[in-house]
């Protein structure tokens, strides 16, 4: 599997919509496509028009499988970029307490 960055711009109007999308993504990825795709992490973006977008890190067998996963889970895909390498300066910060 290769590592990919998936940009999903303006896909959701609320955190609740995003949570529902994450549940669909997890179900499709884990139960229907586990040999082809793995969700690693996502960063939620506050879009300028008020909605939410994401930058997602996935491992997948191909960009086509990422698009298939997105279609099955009803997720937007703005752009898919293959990762060439990783440079870690610091680990991701701990999420803020809710």
Secondary structure as GFF3:
##gff-version 3
##sequence-region A 1 98
A	DSSP	beta_strand	2	12	.	.	.	ID=ss1
A	DSSP	alpha_helix	15	27	.	.	.	ID=ss2
A	DSSP	pi_helix	28	32	.	.	.	ID=ss3
A	DSSP	beta_strand	37	46	.	.	.	ID=ss4
A	DSSP	beta_strand	52	60	.	.	.	ID=ss5
A	DSSP	alpha_helix	63	73	.	.	.	ID=ss6
A	DSSP	beta_strand	79	82	.	.	.	ID=ss7
###
